[in-house]
Amino acid sequence: MVPLHPEFVIGKDKRKKAVLLPFSEWEKVLDELEELEDIRAFDAAKSSAEESIPFNQAVREIRDNYDA
């Protein structure tokens, strides 16, 4: 977990309206979200009923189709 030091913007109704983070912390949050997205994509691919192919074969097929 990324340690955060948020500051809150409070509206006229005294409720929290927004959050401010130091930019370096925001970048870490984005990195964590991207990693989570990768994990979810991997999990979805592993649970898929589709047949998998070796990475080198996939690259070869992509290159073949790109050149066509």
Sequence and secondary structure as in RCSB ss.txt:
>XXXX:A:sequence
MVPLHPEFVIGKDKRKKAVLLPFSEWEKVLDELEELEDIRAFDAAKSSAEESIPFNQAVREIRDNYDA
>XXXX:A:secstr
      EEEE TTSSEEEEE  HHHHHHHHHHHHHHHHHHHHHHHHH  S    HHHHHHHHHHHHH 
